[in-house]
Amino acid sequence: MKRVLAMVLLGFGITAGAVMASVEDEIRARIQPVGEVCLQGDECGEAAAASETASSGPRSGSEVYDAVCMACHTTGAAGAPVIGDAGAWAPRVDQGMETLISHAINGLNAMPAKGGCASCPDEEIQAAVEHIVAESK
């Protein structure tokens, strides 16, 4: 009887150990770093530079709008004019595209510079402004 009990407990211990190891592996996978620091000259930095140069070019205005602008310009958050609202956009469009693009790149009122997309090149922000204006006439 003691041997049976010992075998059951041993089996339970092995199973519990395997389950605990599995749980620990899952936890490690969830909290693993999402990036790494690369210094100039490191291999990882070269790989990142290669992937940046492999980019297919600037995104379209609608792609930038969907990724960056729509959060505020679809809902009107913080007083942002809603895309498609010709009345709200008309006085802004009357200021000229150069002014609108400058405001988008440099920020205005509650809108941060580049709508908060610091990594977006100016040409992508310009394309997004042109997209919003075209959709709002």
C-alpha positions in Angstrom: 0.0 0.0 0.0 2.8 2.3 0.9 4.5 1.6 -2.4 1.3 2.3 -4.3 0.9 5.6 -2.5 4.6 6.4 -3.0 4.2 5.7 -6.8 1.1 7.9 -7.0 2.7 10.7 -5.2 5.8 10.4 -7.3 3.7 10.4 -10.5 1.8 13.5 -9.2 5.1 15.2 -8.3 6.5 14.6 -11.8 3.3 15.8 -13.4 3.1 18.9 -11.2 6.8 19.6 -12.0 6.1 19.4 -15.7 3.1 21.6 -15.4 5.0 24.1 -13.4 7.9 24.1 -15.9 5.3 24.7 -18.7 3.7 27.6 -16.8 7.2 29.1 -16.1 8.0 28.8 -19.8 4.8 30.6 -20.7 5.5 33.4 -18.3 9.1 33.8 -19.6 7.7 34.0 -23.2 5.1 36.7 -22.1 7.7 38.9 -20.3 10.6 38.5 -22.7 12.1 41.7 -24.0 10.5 43.1 -27.1 13.6 44.7 -28.4 17.3 45.1 -27.8 19.8 47.9 -27.6 22.1 48.0 -30.6 25.2 50.2 -30.8 26.6 51.4 -34.1 28.8 48.6 -35.5 26.8 45.8 -33.8 25.3 43.1 -36.1 21.8 43.8 -34.8 22.1 47.4 -35.8 23.1 46.4 -39.3 20.1 44.2 -39.6 17.8 47.0 -38.5 19.3 49.4 -41.0 19.0 46.8 -43.8 15.3 46.3 -43.0 14.7 50.1 -43.1 16.3 50.4 -46.5 14.2 47.5 -47.7 11.1 49.6 -47.1 8.8 49.9 -50.0 8.8 53.7 -49.7 6.5 56.2 -48.1 2.9 55.2 -47.1 -0.1 56.6 -48.8 -2.1 59.3 -47.3 -4.9 56.9 -46.4 -2.5 54.5 -44.8 -1.0 57.2 -42.6 -4.5 58.5 -41.8 -5.6 55.0 -40.7 -2.5 54.5 -38.6 -2.1 57.9 -37.0 -4.8 60.5 -37.7 -8.1 58.6 -37.5 -8.2 58.3 -33.7 -8.9 62.0 -33.4 -10.2 63.0 -36.8 -12.8 60.3 -36.9 -14.2 61.0 -33.4 -13.5 64.8 -33.1 -11.4 64.1 -30.0 -9.9 67.3 -28.4 -11.8 69.5 -30.9 -10.2 67.9 -34.0 -12.2 68.5 -37.1 -13.8 65.3 -38.3 -12.9 63.9 -41.7 -15.7 64.4 -44.2 -17.1 67.5 -42.4 -16.8 70.1 -45.1 -18.1 72.9 -42.8 -15.4 72.2 -40.2 -12.6 71.9 -42.8 -13.5 74.8 -45.1 -12.0 77.6 -43.0 -8.8 75.5 -42.6 -8.6 74.7 -46.3 -9.0 78.4 -47.0 -5.7 79.0 -45.1 -4.0 77.0 -47.8 -2.4 73.6 -48.0 1.0 74.9 -47.0 -0.5 76.2 -43.7 -2.4 73.0 -43.1 0.7 70.8 -43.7 2.8 73.1 -41.5 0.2 72.8 -38.7 0.2 69.0 -39.1 4.0 68.7 -39.1 4.6 71.2 -36.2 1.4 70.6 -34.2 -1.4 73.1 -33.4 -3.5 73.4 -30.3 -4.2 69.9 -28.9 -2.6 68.2 -31.8 1.0 67.2 -31.2 3.6 67.5 -34.0 3.0 65.0 -36.7 -0.1 63.8 -34.8 2.2 62.1 -32.3 4.0 60.0 -35.0 7.5 61.2 -34.5 8.9 58.6 -36.8 6.7 59.6 -39.7 8.5 61.5 -42.4 7.1 64.9 -43.4 6.1 63.6 -46.9 3.8 61.0 -45.2 2.2 63.7 -43.0 1.7 65.8 -46.1 0.0 62.8 -47.9 -2.3 62.3 -44.9 -3.3 66.0 -44.9 -4.0 65.8 -48.7 -6.1 62.7 -48.1 -8.1 64.3 -45.3 -8.7 67.5 -47.3 -9.8 65.4 -50.4 -12.2 63.5 -48.2 -13.6 66.6 -46.6 -14.6 68.8 -49.6 
